[in-house]
């Protein structure tokens, strides 16, 4: 009995110490938020993370319990996507109509700019040098790094140790114990990243002029929003005139990992890279190694025989160069974000379907020529239409029929065949409400209101605003659902301050005014006008959308004149057109502004005031 009482007392004391330690941890995090915001996100990850990799894993029907066997199983799976590259291609067929890009001469200012671009992290690659140390020793390292980089370029040889990548397995979904349900995160040497950023900053201006305007991925002034806005503009205008748009969403199988190195070097020549620069990139791509690291165990190293280096700064740009000529094989509309390609056409008859099918055949031929595989089972066809009897053609690749769907998630936005975006709005509201519940459950001991707002803005509101120009809600029922999420958060803040929730029916405007927060509808208006401002002032590169805007040309002097003109919508569908949303909002809220003269902050202040 004495032992039992002693156990209860010790258990009670332990729980008390845990609560006190947790309270002290929260207080420290709240007070050091401005100096070290990473503590906040570490806290979020600790509360929201998936369980660690189990002690027993399986791969290809074989079970593993030894940690070293597990990391080797991961290594085999991650390396299975690589292919053997072709032999060096002949230079005889190289067609280059662009100025030659010579090998650069690296200066200390170029290296300094690259170091400043590094993120301040403690993560280390194979060389165990963290980026924060490089940034801290920046002035000391400038001269030696400059010498090493220039020597590497003059010898056309990329240092071997910088070619070794450390791979961390990250869980995706499905069975936790299945190796194939994890994706690789590649961590490279911090010094090699400085070198790559320096090279990238040198070649990007020359390459940028050649990259197709259809490509929106990894390009300055372009984004998922410019991609989706151009596509939505075409579809809404077609459907408003009672038309139909058929879209084929292409899915490449491990595109970034399947790049043939010989073809990659050939395309660099076509872009005007000098012989010395080509030799340097040959060394950069060849003889790369990687190993999996987890829980203190490292796998054996395997050679990376294809693809552009994951986690690198040059890899995405090299992929854009590789895939750039894909647009040349299409005679129909096409738009791409990195490897997310969609080809589409207005359908009025079966001949239009055959026309789109011919373009799908051209895509398949391009993939065969460039040794990229299409994942046919994941390629989808969607017909956007409001017709009662649409034309439903059976599109195919290599005689394999493509799946026809009624909705598809495109760059994070769910498109349905009627372009109502009802499914998307429901999805983001559900996800945002779950995340808000997560915040409320895990911040009961928080006292710093600014910290709670930061969590809300980053984790909840960002979901409700992503590409909102595309799915802009027209009906009050959807607007209310979105506003209700912010209202619930603000009521929680009131409870944290006043120790009681506002009464039912408490005015929304009073809540917003108390915390100087704008409504979600106001923010959608502001986001649309911000996009318009950047488009007109050339800080966004979206020519298709820009040509849809029409400035008002007055015939005579008037007291008030709308800046933009737009067609009268025949239906609510045309009201969803990005160009019309932007023009209408600007005319309504920015009557006293000059979009070509006023600053963006002045334009936006006219909305909120």
HELIX and SHEET records of a PDB file:
HELIX    1   1 UNK A    2  UNK A   31  1                                  30    
HELIX    2   2 UNK A   38  UNK A   48  1                                  11    
HELIX    3   3 UNK A   67  UNK A   79  1                                  13    
HELIX    4   4 UNK A   91  UNK A   93  5                                   3    
HELIX    5   5 UNK A  108  UNK A  117  1                                  10    
HELIX    6   6 UNK A  131  UNK A  136  1                                   6    
HELIX    7   7 UNK A  138  UNK A  154  1                                  17    
HELIX    8   8 UNK A  160  UNK A  163  5                                   4    
HELIX    9   9 UNK A  179  UNK A  181  5                                   3    
HELIX   10  10 UNK A  190  UNK A  208  1                                  19    
HELIX   11  11 UNK A  224  UNK A  240  1                                  17    
HELIX   12  12 UNK A  261  UNK A  270  1                                  10    
HELIX   13  13 UNK A  275  UNK A  285  1                                  11    
HELIX   14  14 UNK A  315  UNK A  323  1                                   9    
HELIX   15  15 UNK A  324  UNK A  329  5                                   6    
HELIX   16  16 UNK A  350  UNK A  370  1                                  21    
HELIX   17  17 UNK A  376  UNK A  378  5                                   3    
HELIX   18  18 UNK A  422  UNK A  442  1                                  21    
HELIX   19  19 UNK A  449  UNK A  455  1                                   7    
HELIX   20  20 UNK A  456  UNK A  461  3                                   6    
HELIX   21  21 UNK A  462  UNK A  465  1                                   4    
HELIX   22  22 UNK A  476  UNK A  498  1                                  23    
HELIX   23  23 UNK A  508  UNK A  514  1                                   7    
HELIX   24  24 UNK A  520  UNK A  536  1                                  17    
HELIX   25  25 UNK A  543  UNK A  546  1                                   4    
HELIX   26  26 UNK A  574  UNK A  576  5                                   3    
HELIX   27  27 UNK A  578  UNK A  589  1                                  12    
HELIX   28  28 UNK A  600  UNK A  608  1                                   9    
SHEET    1   A 2 UNK A  57  UNK A  59  0                                        
SHEET    2   A 2 UNK A  62  UNK A  64 -1                                        
SHEET    1   B 4 UNK A 182  UNK A 187  0                                        
SHEET    2   B 4 UNK A 164  UNK A 171 -1                                        
SHEET    3   B 4 UNK A 288  UNK A 294  1                                        
SHEET    4   B 4 UNK A 297  UNK A 298 -1                                        
SHEET    1   C 4 UNK A 182  UNK A 187  0                                        
SHEET    2   C 4 UNK A 164  UNK A 171 -1                                        
SHEET    3   C 4 UNK A 288  UNK A 294  1                                        
SHEET    4   C 4 UNK A 302  UNK A 304 -1                                        
SHEET    1   D 5 UNK A 333  UNK A 337  0                                        
SHEET    2   D 5 UNK A 340  UNK A 346 -1                                        
SHEET    3   D 5 UNK A 244  UNK A 250 -1                                        
SHEET    4   D 5 UNK A 380  UNK A 385 -1                                        
SHEET    5   D 5 UNK A 403  UNK A 404  1                                        
SHEET    1   E 2 UNK A 396  UNK A 397  0                                        
SHEET    2   E 2 UNK A 400  UNK A 401 -1                                        
SHEET    1   F 2 UNK A 407  UNK A 410  0                                        
SHEET    2   F 2 UNK A 413  UNK A 416 -1                                        
SHEET    1   G 2 UNK A 550  UNK A 551  0                                        
SHEET    2   G 2 UNK A 564  UNK A 565 -1                                        
END                                                                             
